[in-house]
Amino acid sequence: MKKCITVVFVICALFSGLLNKVQGQTIQGGISMLEKVPLGLYGVWSVTSIQTYTNDSEYLAPLGIDYWNIYRENDVLTLENPKTGAIASVTLNEVKNNTVKFTRKSLKNNEETIETPTITIEEEDFWGTDKIVVKKYKNDILVKTSVIKFTIMGKKVGGTSTEKLLR
């Protein structure tokens, strides 16, 4: 009988410790990562990218200039490129002080693109890196993986809307 009570006590203690650990993570995670995003991230940015690496000559692009409009609607962070018309919801990977890492994924014409910028924001500027992985499939079989890396710099050119930029 004593052994049975001891076993039940140990199981309850272990379960209680596990429960406290899970509850601790929930409370700690109570502030969404989106709430930690620096407000300075939102707006329209002129972005210059300098290619630092590629394993595929198809993606040689030593210098690029783009526009990013980054905004939030409810709990969705969106990156829009008014120059190309591309628009995508992005997934936040990490927010630490003024540094934000996020991922954009797309799948089109048997080609999966995963882009992961990491940027540090300081007032009206940001700098960081951007890694793009392009996976090409044929008959659902991966036939080629290309990796392209950039150093990126951004300068804020507008508020939170592309309409302000284009008028």
C-alpha positions as CSV (number, residue, x, y, z in Angstrom):
1,M,0.0,0.0,0.0
2,K,2.9,2.4,0.9
3,K,4.5,1.6,-2.4
4,C,1.3,2.4,-4.3
5,I,0.9,5.7,-2.5
6,T,4.6,6.6,-3.1
7,V,4.2,5.8,-6.9
8,V,1.0,7.9,-7.1
9,F,2.8,10.8,-5.2
10,V,5.8,10.6,-7.6
11,I,3.6,10.6,-10.7
12,C,1.6,13.6,-9.3
13,A,4.8,15.5,-8.5
14,L,6.2,14.8,-12.0
15,F,2.9,15.8,-13.7
16,S,2.7,18.9,-11.5
17,G,6.3,19.9,-12.5
18,L,5.4,19.3,-16.2
19,L,2.2,21.4,-15.8
20,N,4.1,24.3,-14.2
21,K,6.7,24.2,-17.0
22,V,4.0,24.3,-19.7
23,Q,2.1,27.1,-17.9
24,G,5.4,29.0,-17.5
25,Q,5.9,28.9,-21.3
26,T,2.4,30.0,-21.9
27,I,2.7,33.0,-19.6
28,Q,6.1,33.8,-21.0
29,G,4.7,33.5,-24.5
30,G,1.7,35.6,-23.7
31,I,3.1,38.7,-25.5
32,S,3.0,37.8,-29.2
33,M,6.1,38.3,-31.2
34,L,4.2,40.7,-33.3
35,E,3.8,43.0,-30.4
36,K,7.6,43.1,-30.0
37,V,8.2,44.4,-33.5
38,P,9.7,47.9,-33.4
39,L,7.2,50.4,-34.7
40,G,9.9,51.9,-36.9
41,L,9.7,48.7,-39.1
42,Y,6.3,49.7,-40.5
43,G,6.3,51.9,-43.6
44,V,7.7,52.2,-47.1
45,W,11.4,51.5,-47.5
46,S,13.8,52.0,-50.4
47,V,15.9,48.8,-50.2
48,T,19.4,48.3,-51.8
49,S,20.7,44.8,-52.0
50,I,24.3,43.8,-52.8
51,Q,24.7,40.1,-53.7
52,T,27.4,38.4,-51.6
53,Y,26.9,34.8,-52.7
54,T,25.1,32.5,-55.1
55,N,25.6,28.9,-56.1
56,D,23.7,29.4,-59.3
57,S,24.7,31.8,-62.2
58,E,21.0,32.0,-63.1
59,Y,20.6,34.3,-60.1
60,L,23.6,36.6,-60.6
61,A,22.4,40.1,-59.6
62,P,25.2,42.1,-58.1
63,L,23.0,45.1,-57.2
64,G,19.3,45.5,-56.7
65,I,17.0,48.4,-55.7
66,D,13.5,47.7,-54.5
67,Y,10.7,49.1,-52.4
68,W,9.2,47.3,-49.5
69,N,6.0,48.4,-47.8
70,I,5.8,46.6,-44.5
71,Y,2.5,46.8,-42.6
72,R,0.4,45.1,-40.1
73,E,-3.3,44.3,-40.3
74,N,-4.7,42.6,-37.2
75,D,-2.3,39.8,-36.4
76,V,-0.8,39.5,-39.9
77,L,2.5,41.1,-40.9
78,T,2.6,41.8,-44.7
79,L,5.4,42.8,-47.0
80,E,4.4,44.4,-50.3
81,N,6.7,45.3,-53.2
82,P,5.0,48.2,-55.1
83,K,7.6,47.9,-57.9
84,T,6.8,44.3,-58.8
85,G,3.3,44.1,-57.4
86,A,4.3,41.1,-55.2
87,I,2.6,40.9,-51.8
88,A,3.0,38.2,-49.1
89,S,2.3,37.6,-45.5
90,V,5.5,36.9,-43.6
91,T,6.3,34.8,-40.6
92,L,8.2,36.3,-37.7
93,N,11.1,34.1,-36.7
94,E,12.8,36.3,-34.1
95,V,12.4,39.8,-32.6
96,K,15.3,41.0,-30.4
97,N,15.4,44.7,-29.5
98,N,15.6,46.5,-32.9
99,T,16.5,43.3,-34.9
100,V,13.8,41.4,-36.7
101,K,14.1,38.1,-38.6
102,F,11.2,37.0,-40.8
103,T,10.4,34.5,-43.5
104,R,8.4,34.8,-46.7
105,K,7.5,31.7,-48.6
106,S,5.9,31.2,-52.0
107,L,5.2,28.3,-54.3
108,K,4.6,28.9,-57.9
109,N,5.1,26.9,-61.1
110,N,6.9,24.0,-59.3
111,E,9.2,26.5,-57.7
112,E,9.4,27.1,-53.9
113,T,11.0,30.3,-52.8
114,I,12.0,30.9,-49.1
115,E,13.3,34.3,-48.3
116,T,14.7,35.1,-44.9
117,P,15.7,38.7,-44.2
118,T,17.3,39.7,-40.9
119,I,17.3,43.5,-40.4
120,T,18.3,45.9,-37.6
121,I,16.3,49.1,-37.6
122,E,17.7,52.4,-36.4
123,E,15.4,55.4,-36.8
124,E,14.9,55.9,-40.6
125,D,17.5,53.2,-41.7
126,F,17.9,49.5,-41.5
127,W,20.7,47.1,-42.5
128,G,21.2,43.4,-42.5
129,T,21.2,40.3,-44.6
130,D,18.7,38.5,-46.9
131,K,19.0,34.8,-47.8
132,I,16.9,33.4,-50.6
133,V,16.6,29.6,-51.3
134,V,14.9,28.6,-54.5
135,K,13.9,24.9,-54.8
136,K,12.8,23.6,-58.2
137,Y,10.7,20.5,-58.6
138,K,9.8,18.3,-61.5
139,N,7.1,15.7,-60.9
140,D,7.2,16.5,-57.2
141,I,10.9,15.6,-57.1
142,L,13.5,18.2,-56.0
143,V,15.8,18.7,-59.0
144,K,17.7,21.9,-58.0
145,T,18.3,24.1,-55.0
146,S,19.8,27.6,-55.5
147,V,21.0,29.8,-52.6
148,I,21.4,33.6,-53.0
149,K,22.6,35.9,-50.2
150,F,22.6,39.6,-50.0
151,T,23.7,42.4,-47.7
152,I,20.7,44.8,-47.6
153,M,20.3,48.4,-46.5
154,G,17.0,50.3,-46.3
155,K,16.0,54.0,-46.1
156,K,12.5,54.9,-45.0
157,V,10.7,56.9,-47.7
158,G,7.2,57.0,-46.4
159,G,4.6,56.2,-43.8
160,T,2.7,53.0,-43.7
161,S,1.1,53.0,-47.2
162,T,2.3,52.6,-50.7
163,E,-0.3,55.1,-51.8
164,K,1.7,57.8,-50.0
165,L,4.8,56.7,-52.0
166,L,3.2,56.6,-55.4
167,R,1.3,59.9,-55.2
